[in-house]
Amino acid sequence: MRYRPDQKQVTRDRVLKTAARQVRERGPARMALARVMADAGLTHGGFYAHFPSKDAFLRATVERMFDDSPFSALRDQSQSPAESVANFVDFYLSPAHRDTREGGCPLPFLVADAPRLPQDIRERVAEGASALSGYLARHLEALGYADAEDEASSCVAEIIGAMVLARAEPDRLRSDAILARSRSAILHRLTLQTCP
């Protein structure tokens, strides 16, 4: 059987996508290596053809989660800064984003576990939060905010916290309300929407 020249990379990507979904479902500490490999259609023994250790695997998984994050919406140059921020907040604090396990922002999935993660992965999680704040701050600067960095940092903390709480709430209507209230409050504070 002939293999594509990029077959190893394709297989590695499939394993990382599967692992990212498992981290979103179970948390990084409960990611089961044998299950990831089985779900990716591979044997447990094939793991070391792609990763030197479980820590390296977890690092690569976290990187993949950030690669798949919705941060790109804030890098879109085709929209005005106001549209970019409003669209990002709308998406981030949506029921669809809350319910996804296939993609979305890794921060709500990782922040609670961060203190128990290896130092380099904790640093990567912190870098991800900082990058998100930085993207948001650039748009707020363009909108004339003198305190854009502080406002961006506050907004990031609020959207992540709201998402964590909305995912923890078992009642769907209350969960939706958490998202809607935070979304409305942030957009109102940024003068991108008037609160009802």
Residue frames as a rotation matrix with the C-alpha (Angstrom) as fourth column:
MET 1
0.578 0.816 0.000 0.00
0.816 -0.578 0.000 0.00
0.000 0.000 -1.000 0.00
ARG 2
-0.388 -0.691 0.610 1.31
0.669 -0.666 -0.329 3.44
0.634 0.280 0.721 -0.94
TYR 3
0.202 0.383 -0.901 1.17
0.887 -0.462 0.003 6.27
-0.415 -0.800 -0.433 1.56
ARG 4
0.839 0.096 0.535 0.90
0.332 -0.870 -0.365 9.93
0.431 0.484 -0.762 0.78
PRO 5
-0.156 -0.976 0.150 4.13
0.459 -0.206 -0.864 11.88
0.874 -0.066 0.481 1.35
ASP 6
-0.539 0.014 0.842 2.40
-0.557 -0.756 -0.344 13.88
0.632 -0.654 0.415 4.08
GLN 7
0.182 0.702 -0.688 0.72
0.074 0.688 0.722 10.82
0.980 -0.183 0.073 5.65
LYS 8
-0.391 -0.382 -0.837 2.60
0.830 0.247 -0.501 11.14
0.398 -0.891 0.221 8.95
GLN 9
-0.998 0.033 0.060 1.51
-0.051 -0.937 -0.347 14.77
0.045 -0.349 0.936 9.32
VAL 10
-0.286 0.954 -0.093 -2.09
-0.539 -0.080 0.839 13.92
0.792 0.290 0.537 8.39
THR 11
0.131 0.282 -0.950 -2.12
0.495 0.812 0.309 11.16
0.859 -0.511 -0.034 11.01
ARG 12
-0.729 -0.473 -0.495 -0.54
0.666 -0.325 -0.671 13.43
0.157 -0.819 0.552 13.63
ASP 13
-0.846 0.462 0.267 -3.17
-0.431 -0.886 0.169 16.10
0.315 0.028 0.949 12.93
ARG 14
0.045 0.897 -0.441 -5.96
-0.229 0.439 0.869 13.52
0.972 0.062 0.225 13.32
VAL 15
-0.113 -0.173 -0.978 -4.54
0.820 0.540 -0.191 12.42
0.561 -0.824 0.081 16.67
LEU 16
-0.937 -0.298 -0.180 -4.25
0.348 -0.768 -0.538 16.02
0.022 -0.567 0.823 17.90
LYS 17
-0.534 0.824 0.187 -7.78
-0.560 -0.511 0.652 16.86
0.634 0.243 0.734 16.82
THR 18
0.234 0.590 -0.773 -9.04
0.215 0.743 0.633 13.81
0.948 -0.314 0.046 18.70
ALA 19
-0.398 -0.480 -0.782 -6.95
0.865 0.088 -0.495 14.73
0.306 -0.873 0.380 21.77
ALA 20
-0.959 0.069 0.273 -8.20
-0.113 -0.982 -0.149 18.33
0.258 -0.173 0.950 21.71
ARG 21
-0.057 0.997 -0.049 -11.79
-0.435 0.020 0.900 17.09
0.898 0.073 0.433 21.73
GLN 22
0.235 0.118 -0.965 -11.00
0.615 0.751 0.242 14.79
0.753 -0.650 0.104 24.66
VAL 23
-0.796 -0.525 -0.302 -9.36
0.577 -0.506 -0.641 17.62
0.184 -0.685 0.705 26.63
ARG 24
-0.711 0.599 0.369 -12.49
-0.501 -0.799 0.332 19.72
0.494 0.051 0.868 26.04
GLU 25
0.241 0.871 -0.428 -14.70
-0.260 0.483 0.836 16.86
0.935 -0.090 0.343 27.21
ARG 26
0.664 0.007 -0.747 -12.66
0.531 0.699 0.479 15.55
0.526 -0.715 0.460 30.16
GLY 27
0.879 -0.465 0.101 -9.91
-0.433 -0.693 0.576 18.04
-0.198 -0.550 -0.811 30.98
PRO 28
0.314 -0.840 -0.443 -6.18
-0.742 0.074 -0.666 17.60
0.593 0.538 -0.600 30.40
ALA 29
-0.437 -0.524 0.732 -5.60
-0.882 0.408 -0.235 15.46
-0.175 -0.748 -0.640 33.50
ARG 30
0.035 0.565 0.824 -8.19
-0.301 0.792 -0.531 12.91
-0.953 -0.229 0.198 32.39
MET 31
0.416 0.011 -0.909 -7.09
-0.909 0.019 -0.416 12.64
0.013 1.000 0.018 28.77
ALA 32
0.454 -0.190 0.871 -6.62
-0.182 0.937 0.300 8.90
-0.872 -0.295 0.390 28.15
LEU 33
-0.335 -0.737 -0.588 -3.83
-0.755 -0.164 0.635 8.22
-0.564 0.656 -0.501 25.69
ALA 34
-0.865 0.013 0.501 -5.10
0.206 0.920 0.332 4.77
-0.457 0.391 -0.799 24.67
ARG 35
0.118 0.988 0.102 -8.58
0.645 0.002 -0.764 6.16
-0.755 0.156 -0.637 24.04
VAL 36
0.305 -0.088 -0.948 -7.25
-0.498 -0.863 -0.080 9.06
-0.812 0.497 -0.307 21.96
MET 37
-0.708 -0.661 -0.248 -5.30
-0.571 0.328 0.753 6.66
-0.417 0.675 -0.609 19.78
ALA 38
-0.670 0.531 0.518 -8.26
0.556 0.822 -0.124 4.29
-0.492 0.205 -0.846 19.43
ASP 39
0.354 0.858 -0.372 -10.64
0.371 -0.494 -0.787 7.15
-0.859 0.140 -0.493 18.58
ALA 40
0.153 -0.406 -0.901 -8.14
-0.747 -0.644 0.163 8.33
-0.646 0.649 -0.402 15.96
GLY 41
0.925 0.300 -0.234 -8.13
-0.379 0.692 -0.614 4.81
-0.022 0.657 0.754 14.47
LEU 42
0.130 -0.962 -0.240 -4.60
-0.576 0.124 -0.808 3.94
0.807 0.243 -0.538 15.59
THR 43
0.504 -0.062 -0.861 -2.98
0.559 0.784 0.271 1.55
0.659 -0.618 0.429 18.00
HIS 44
0.978 -0.170 -0.119 -1.54
0.018 -0.500 0.866 2.68
-0.207 -0.849 -0.486 21.31
GLY 45
0.303 -0.931 0.205 1.88
0.671 0.361 0.648 1.55
-0.677 -0.059 0.734 20.09
GLY 46
0.157 -0.207 0.966 1.79
0.917 -0.333 -0.220 4.06
0.367 0.920 0.138 17.22
PHE 47
0.929 0.275 -0.247 1.84
0.360 -0.826 0.433 6.95
-0.085 -0.492 -0.867 19.66
TYR 48
0.391 -0.858 -0.333 5.65
0.187 -0.280 0.942 7.15
-0.901 -0.430 0.051 19.88
ALA 49
-0.178 -0.387 0.905 5.97
0.972 0.072 0.223 7.48
-0.152 0.919 0.364 16.12
HIS 50
0.273 0.424 0.863 4.43
0.606 -0.773 0.188 10.94
0.747 0.471 -0.468 16.56
PHE 51
0.667 0.031 0.744 5.30
-0.457 -0.772 0.442 12.15
0.588 -0.635 -0.501 20.08
PRO 52
-0.308 -0.900 -0.308 8.32
-0.214 0.381 -0.900 11.54
0.927 -0.211 -0.309 22.32
SER 53
-0.939 0.012 -0.343 6.34
0.332 0.281 -0.900 11.69
0.085 -0.960 -0.268 25.58
LYS 54
-0.007 0.992 -0.124 2.89
0.989 0.025 0.143 12.32
0.145 -0.121 -0.982 27.07
ASP 55
0.076 -0.015 -0.997 3.97
0.475 -0.879 0.049 15.82
-0.877 -0.477 -0.060 28.14
ALA 56
-0.869 -0.421 -0.258 5.06
-0.046 -0.451 0.891 16.60
-0.492 0.787 0.373 24.56
PHE 57
-0.652 0.713 0.257 1.72
0.672 0.388 0.630 15.24
0.350 0.584 -0.733 23.39
LEU 58
0.224 0.746 -0.627 -0.19
0.920 -0.375 -0.117 17.46
-0.322 -0.550 -0.770 25.82
ARG 59
-0.338 -0.422 -0.841 1.86
0.122 -0.906 0.406 20.50
-0.933 0.035 0.358 24.72
ALA 60
-0.996 -0.051 0.079 1.07
0.081 -0.028 0.996 19.75
-0.049 0.998 0.032 21.06
THR 61
-0.297 0.955 -0.011 -2.61
0.925 0.290 0.246 19.27
0.238 0.062 -0.969 21.93
VAL 62
0.190 0.327 -0.926 -2.80
0.635 -0.760 -0.139 22.64
-0.749 -0.562 -0.352 23.70
GLU 63
-0.715 -0.489 -0.500 -1.07
-0.088 -0.646 0.758 24.28
-0.694 0.586 0.419 20.72
ARG 64
-0.850 0.448 0.278 -3.63
0.450 0.344 0.824 22.68
0.273 0.825 -0.494 18.41
MET 65
0.044 0.904 -0.425 -6.45
0.986 -0.108 -0.128 23.98
-0.162 -0.413 -0.896 20.60
PHE 66
-0.027 -0.109 -0.994 -5.09
0.188 -0.977 0.102 27.53
-0.982 -0.184 0.047 20.30
ASP 67
-0.945 -0.325 -0.040 -4.62
0.003 -0.129 0.992 27.10
-0.328 0.937 0.123 16.53
ASP 68
-0.595 0.788 0.158 -8.32
0.662 0.370 0.652 26.21
0.455 0.493 -0.742 16.28
SER 69
-0.418 0.432 -0.799 -9.47
0.702 -0.405 -0.586 29.09
-0.577 -0.806 -0.134 18.50
PRO 70
0.476 0.717 0.510 -11.81
0.879 -0.389 -0.275 31.88
0.002 0.579 -0.815 17.37
PHE 71
0.069 -0.512 -0.856 -9.10
0.413 -0.766 0.492 34.52
-0.908 -0.388 0.159 17.86
SER 72
-0.694 -0.398 0.600 -8.87
0.685 -0.106 0.721 34.83
-0.223 0.911 0.346 14.07
ALA 73
0.334 0.882 0.332 -12.12
0.916 -0.387 0.106 36.81
0.222 0.269 -0.937 14.12
LEU 74
0.762 -0.094 -0.641 -10.18
0.272 -0.852 0.448 39.62
-0.588 -0.516 -0.623 15.81
ARG 75
-0.353 -0.933 -0.062 -7.45
0.233 -0.152 0.961 39.45
-0.906 0.325 0.271 13.15
ASP 76
0.042 0.478 0.877 -9.93
0.976 0.168 -0.138 39.91
-0.214 0.862 -0.460 10.29
GLN 77
-0.741 -0.438 -0.508 -8.96
0.336 -0.898 0.284 43.14
-0.581 0.040 0.813 8.53
SER 78
-0.743 0.488 0.458 -12.09
0.460 -0.123 0.879 43.20
0.486 0.864 -0.133 6.35
GLN 79
0.374 0.900 -0.225 -14.25
0.786 -0.178 0.593 44.50
0.493 -0.398 -0.773 9.21
SER 80
0.212 -0.230 0.950 -14.14
-0.353 -0.924 -0.145 47.72
0.911 -0.304 -0.277 11.17
PRO 81
-0.836 -0.549 -0.002 -12.77
-0.167 0.257 -0.952 47.50
0.523 -0.795 -0.307 14.72
ALA 82
-0.452 0.742 0.495 -16.30
-0.849 -0.187 -0.495 47.92
-0.275 -0.644 0.714 16.11
GLU 83
0.505 0.649 -0.569 -17.65
-0.802 0.597 -0.031 45.10
0.320 0.472 0.821 13.90
SER 84
-0.164 -0.662 -0.731 -14.74
-0.219 0.747 -0.627 42.82
0.962 0.057 -0.268 14.77
VAL 85
-0.929 -0.191 0.318 -15.20
-0.332 0.041 -0.943 43.28
0.167 -0.981 -0.101 18.51
ALA 86
-0.144 0.960 0.242 -19.01
-0.937 -0.054 -0.345 43.02
-0.318 -0.276 0.907 18.39
ASN 87
0.470 0.314 -0.825 -18.89
-0.678 0.726 -0.110 39.89
0.565 0.611 0.554 16.20
PHE 88
-0.499 -0.731 -0.465 -16.26
-0.167 0.608 -0.776 38.30
0.851 -0.310 -0.425 18.42
VAL 89
-0.844 0.228 0.486 -18.23
-0.513 -0.075 -0.855 38.95
-0.159 -0.971 0.181 21.62
ASP 90
0.182 0.964 -0.194 -21.43
-0.979 0.160 -0.123 37.74
-0.087 0.213 0.973 19.94
PHE 91
0.300 -0.121 -0.946 -19.76
-0.412 0.879 -0.242 34.49
0.861 0.462 0.214 18.91
TYR 92
-0.694 -0.711 -0.112 -17.78
-0.214 0.352 -0.911 33.94
0.688 -0.608 -0.397 22.10
LEU 93
-0.854 0.414 0.315 -20.79
-0.347 -0.002 -0.938 34.34
-0.388 -0.910 0.145 24.37
SER 94
-0.137 0.800 -0.584 -23.14
-0.930 0.100 0.355 32.30
0.342 0.591 0.730 22.19
PRO 95
0.507 0.394 0.767 -24.83
-0.639 0.769 0.027 29.00
-0.579 -0.504 0.641 23.05
ALA 96
0.944 -0.184 -0.274 -23.13
-0.110 0.609 -0.786 27.45
0.311 0.772 0.554 19.98
HIS 97
0.022 -0.993 0.119 -19.67
-0.494 -0.114 -0.862 28.29
0.869 -0.040 -0.493 21.37
ARG 98
-0.062 0.034 0.998 -20.67
-0.987 0.147 -0.066 27.07
-0.149 -0.989 0.025 24.83
ASP 99
0.678 0.544 0.495 -21.85
-0.506 0.833 -0.222 23.74
-0.534 -0.100 0.840 23.43
THR 100
0.705 -0.410 -0.578 -18.98
-0.476 0.330 -0.815 22.95
0.525 0.850 0.037 21.08
ARG 101
0.658 -0.604 0.450 -16.36
-0.159 0.472 0.867 20.35
-0.736 -0.642 0.214 21.91
GLU 102
0.649 -0.367 0.667 -14.84
0.749 0.459 -0.477 20.37
-0.131 0.809 0.573 18.43
GLY 103
-0.194 -0.690 0.697 -13.30
0.691 -0.601 -0.402 23.82
0.696 0.404 0.594 18.51
GLY 104
0.809 0.511 0.291 -13.67
0.213 -0.716 0.664 27.18
0.548 -0.475 -0.688 20.11
CYS 105
0.266 -0.711 0.651 -11.51
-0.687 -0.614 -0.390 28.94
0.677 -0.344 -0.651 22.62
PRO 106
0.046 -0.320 -0.946 -9.36
0.354 0.891 -0.285 26.62
0.934 -0.322 0.154 24.74
LEU 107
-0.674 -0.457 0.580 -9.09
-0.296 -0.552 -0.779 29.03
0.676 -0.697 0.237 27.65
PRO 108
0.128 0.755 0.643 -12.37
-0.961 -0.066 0.270 28.13
0.246 -0.652 0.717 29.41
PHE 109
0.828 0.154 -0.539 -11.40
-0.133 0.988 0.078 24.47
0.545 0.007 0.839 29.15
LEU 110
0.179 -0.915 -0.363 -7.86
0.504 0.402 -0.765 24.95
0.845 -0.046 0.532 30.45
VAL 111
-0.091 -0.332 0.939 -7.88
-0.439 -0.833 -0.337 27.72
0.894 -0.443 -0.069 33.07
ALA 112
0.716 0.412 0.563 -9.23
-0.674 0.199 0.711 25.62
0.181 -0.889 0.420 35.94
ASP 113
0.925 -0.379 -0.019 -6.60
0.378 0.916 0.131 22.94
-0.032 -0.128 0.991 35.32
ALA 114
0.631 -0.708 0.316 -3.73
-0.111 -0.486 -0.867 25.35
0.768 0.512 -0.386 34.67
PRO 115
0.391 -0.540 0.746 -2.24
-0.917 -0.297 0.265 25.23
0.079 -0.788 -0.611 38.20
ARG 116
0.479 -0.162 0.863 -1.83
-0.298 0.895 0.333 21.45
-0.826 -0.416 0.380 37.84
LEU 117
0.981 -0.131 0.146 -0.32
0.181 0.320 -0.930 21.52
0.076 0.938 0.337 34.36
PRO 118
0.141 -0.990 -0.030 3.43
0.974 0.133 0.185 21.46
-0.179 -0.056 0.982 33.62
GLN 119
-0.034 -0.218 -0.975 5.01
0.360 -0.913 0.192 24.91
-0.932 -0.345 0.109 33.80
ASP 120
-0.920 -0.378 -0.107 5.56
0.045 -0.372 0.927 25.29
-0.390 0.848 0.360 30.04
ILE 121
-0.508 0.813 0.283 1.91
0.727 0.229 0.648 24.48
0.462 0.535 -0.708 29.33
ARG 122
0.260 0.543 -0.799 0.78
0.861 -0.504 -0.062 26.92
-0.436 -0.672 -0.599 32.03
GLU 123
-0.464 -0.514 -0.722 2.90
0.116 -0.843 0.526 29.54
-0.878 0.160 0.450 30.32
ARG 124
-0.946 0.146 0.289 1.27
0.300 0.052 0.953 28.70
0.124 0.988 -0.093 26.98
VAL 125
-0.005 0.989 -0.148 -2.19
0.980 0.035 0.198 29.11
0.201 -0.144 -0.969 28.51
ALA 126
0.189 0.000 -0.982 -1.14
0.534 -0.839 0.103 32.49
-0.824 -0.544 -0.158 29.94
GLU 127
-0.828 -0.520 -0.210 0.28
0.072 -0.470 0.880 33.48
-0.556 0.713 0.426 26.53
GLY 128
-0.618 0.674 0.405 -3.04
0.713 0.262 0.651 32.57
0.332 0.691 -0.642 24.93
ALA 129
0.367 0.756 -0.542 -4.95
0.906 -0.423 0.023 34.81
-0.212 -0.499 -0.840 27.33
SER 130
-0.123 -0.519 -0.846 -2.44
0.238 -0.843 0.482 37.58
-0.963 -0.142 0.227 26.76
ALA 131
-0.937 -0.207 0.282 -2.72
0.301 -0.069 0.951 37.21
-0.177 0.976 0.127 22.97
LEU 132
-0.136 0.967 0.216 -6.51
0.939 0.056 0.340 37.41
0.316 0.248 -0.916 23.14
SER 133
0.434 0.234 -0.870 -6.26
0.644 -0.756 0.119 40.56
-0.629 -0.612 -0.479 25.30
GLY 134
-0.523 -0.748 -0.409 -3.73
0.187 -0.568 0.801 42.01
-0.832 0.343 0.437 22.85
TYR 135
-0.751 0.325 0.576 -5.96
0.629 0.084 0.773 41.46
0.202 0.942 -0.267 19.80
LEU 136
0.299 0.943 -0.148 -8.89
0.936 -0.260 0.235 43.02
0.183 -0.209 -0.961 21.61
ALA 137
0.192 -0.298 -0.935 -6.78
0.533 -0.769 0.354 45.95
-0.824 -0.566 0.011 22.89
ARG 138
-0.837 -0.533 0.124 -5.66
0.373 -0.391 0.841 46.85
-0.400 0.751 0.526 19.36
HIS 139
-0.354 0.792 0.497 -9.28
0.738 -0.090 0.668 47.16
0.574 0.604 -0.553 18.27
LEU 140
0.533 0.568 -0.628 -10.18
0.841 -0.439 0.317 49.18
-0.095 -0.697 -0.711 21.35
GLU 141
-0.329 -0.718 -0.613 -7.23
0.465 -0.689 0.556 51.52
-0.822 -0.102 0.561 20.70
ALA 142
-0.883 0.021 0.470 -8.53
0.451 -0.247 0.858 52.02
0.134 0.969 0.209 17.16
LEU 143
0.092 0.991 0.098 -11.91
0.786 -0.133 0.603 52.87
0.611 0.022 -0.791 18.67
GLY 144
0.038 -0.174 0.984 -10.27
-0.131 -0.977 -0.168 55.58
0.991 -0.123 -0.060 20.80
TYR 145
0.920 0.268 -0.287 -10.06
0.217 0.262 0.940 53.90
0.327 -0.927 0.183 24.21
ALA 146
0.360 -0.812 0.460 -7.27
-0.740 -0.548 -0.389 55.50
0.568 -0.200 -0.798 26.25
ASP 147
-0.188 -0.360 0.914 -7.21
-0.883 0.468 0.002 52.54
-0.429 -0.807 -0.406 28.63
ALA 148
0.345 0.417 -0.841 -7.53
-0.857 0.505 -0.101 49.90
0.383 0.756 0.532 25.90
GLU 149
-0.492 -0.607 -0.624 -5.21
-0.299 0.791 -0.533 47.34
0.818 -0.076 -0.571 27.53
ASP 150
-0.924 0.188 0.332 -7.00
-0.308 0.146 -0.940 47.45
-0.225 -0.971 -0.077 30.89
GLU 151
-0.005 0.990 -0.141 -10.42
-0.894 -0.067 -0.442 47.32
-0.447 0.124 0.886 29.24
ALA 152
0.148 -0.006 -0.989 -9.36
-0.741 0.661 -0.114 44.41
0.655 0.750 0.093 27.01
SER 153
-0.821 -0.516 -0.245 -7.98
-0.204 0.666 -0.717 42.47
0.533 -0.538 -0.653 29.97
SER 154
-0.674 0.653 0.346 -11.21
-0.500 -0.058 -0.864 43.02
-0.544 -0.755 0.366 31.89
CYS 155
0.232 0.788 -0.570 -13.32
-0.967 0.121 -0.225 41.92
-0.108 0.604 0.790 28.91
VAL 156
-0.213 -0.386 -0.898 -11.27
-0.517 0.824 -0.232 38.75
0.829 0.415 -0.375 28.42
ALA 157
-0.984 -0.133 0.123 -11.64
-0.169 0.435 -0.885 37.87
0.064 -0.891 -0.450 32.09
GLU 158
-0.347 0.930 0.125 -15.38
-0.683 -0.158 -0.713 38.42
-0.643 -0.333 0.689 31.88
ILE 159
0.265 0.505 -0.822 -15.98
-0.934 0.344 -0.090 36.42
0.238 0.792 0.563 28.71
ILE 160
-0.515 -0.495 -0.700 -13.92
-0.292 0.869 -0.399 33.48
0.806 -0.002 -0.592 29.96
GLY 161
-0.956 0.177 0.233 -15.59
-0.203 0.172 -0.964 33.57
-0.210 -0.969 -0.128 33.36
ALA 162
-0.092 0.983 -0.162 -19.04
-0.884 -0.155 -0.440 33.82
-0.458 0.103 0.883 31.80
MET 163
0.108 0.094 -0.990 -18.29
-0.766 0.642 -0.022 30.86
0.633 0.761 0.141 29.53
VAL 164
-0.837 -0.446 -0.318 -17.01
-0.131 0.726 -0.675 28.74
0.532 -0.523 -0.666 32.42
LEU 165
-0.769 0.593 0.240 -20.11
-0.341 -0.064 -0.938 29.52
-0.541 -0.803 0.251 34.50
ALA 166
0.082 0.829 -0.553 -22.48
-0.981 -0.032 -0.192 28.97
-0.177 0.558 0.811 31.55
ARG 167
-0.175 -0.212 -0.962 -20.95
-0.523 0.847 -0.091 25.55
0.834 0.487 -0.259 30.91
ALA 168
-0.968 -0.228 -0.103 -21.21
-0.027 0.506 -0.862 24.65
0.249 -0.832 -0.496 34.59
GLU 169
-0.521 0.839 0.159 -24.89
-0.720 -0.332 -0.609 25.63
-0.458 -0.431 0.777 34.84
PRO 170
-0.864 0.158 0.478 -27.07
0.270 0.947 0.175 22.54
-0.425 0.280 -0.861 34.27
ASP 171
0.195 0.980 -0.040 -30.24
0.553 -0.144 -0.821 24.52
-0.810 0.138 -0.570 33.50
ARG 172
-0.303 -0.357 0.884 -30.12
0.953 -0.098 0.287 25.58
-0.015 0.929 0.370 29.85
LEU 173
0.571 0.583 0.578 -32.25
0.598 -0.778 0.194 28.69
0.563 0.235 -0.793 30.32
ARG 174
0.897 -0.308 -0.317 -30.07
0.102 -0.552 0.828 29.95
-0.430 -0.775 -0.463 33.19
SER 175
-0.043 -0.950 0.310 -26.96
0.670 0.202 0.714 29.12
-0.741 0.239 0.628 31.19
ASP 176
-0.031 0.121 0.992 -28.28
0.930 -0.361 0.073 31.07
0.367 0.925 -0.102 28.20
ALA 177
0.892 0.434 0.127 -29.08
0.347 -0.837 0.423 33.98
0.289 -0.333 -0.897 30.52
ILE 178
0.462 -0.816 -0.349 -25.50
0.382 -0.173 0.908 34.07
-0.801 -0.552 0.232 31.86
LEU 179
-0.396 -0.634 0.665 -24.21
0.860 -0.001 0.511 34.38
-0.323 0.773 0.545 28.31
ALA 180
0.191 0.568 0.801 -26.80
0.809 -0.553 0.199 36.95
0.556 0.610 -0.565 27.25
ARG 181
0.940 0.166 -0.300 -26.26
0.324 -0.711 0.623 39.18
-0.110 -0.683 -0.722 30.32
SER 182
0.154 -0.963 -0.222 -22.49
0.418 -0.140 0.897 39.16
-0.895 -0.232 0.381 29.95
ARG 183
-0.354 -0.239 0.904 -22.68
0.935 -0.057 0.351 39.75
-0.033 0.969 0.244 26.20
SER 184
0.527 0.668 0.525 -25.05
0.659 -0.712 0.243 42.69
0.536 0.217 -0.816 26.66
ALA 185
0.858 -0.222 -0.464 -23.01
0.280 -0.555 0.783 44.19
-0.431 -0.802 -0.414 29.52
ILE 186
-0.153 -0.984 0.092 -19.73
0.611 -0.021 0.791 44.01
-0.776 0.178 0.605 27.61
LEU 187
-0.325 0.052 0.944 -21.15
0.907 -0.264 0.327 45.44
0.266 0.963 0.039 24.38
HIS 188
0.771 0.622 0.139 -22.91
0.531 -0.747 0.399 48.20
0.352 -0.234 -0.906 26.34
ARG 189
0.612 -0.611 -0.502 -19.73
0.347 -0.363 0.865 49.05
-0.711 -0.704 -0.010 28.25
LEU 190
-0.468 -0.829 0.306 -17.83
0.610 -0.053 0.790 49.24
-0.639 0.556 0.531 24.97
THR 191
-0.124 0.585 -0.801 -20.63
-0.377 -0.775 -0.508 51.39
-0.918 0.239 0.317 23.50
LEU 192
-0.957 -0.156 -0.246 -21.21
-0.288 0.379 0.879 48.83
-0.044 0.912 -0.408 20.77
GLN 193
-0.386 0.894 -0.229 -24.80
0.457 0.401 0.794 48.18
0.801 0.202 -0.563 21.86
THR 194
-0.480 0.348 0.805 -27.34
-0.740 -0.653 -0.159 49.78
0.471 -0.673 0.571 24.16
CYS 195
-0.985 0.166 -0.041 -28.59
0.158 0.798 -0.581 47.54
-0.064 -0.579 -0.813 26.94
PRO 196
-0.345 0.931 0.120 -32.33
0.361 0.014 0.933 46.85
0.866 0.365 -0.340 26.72
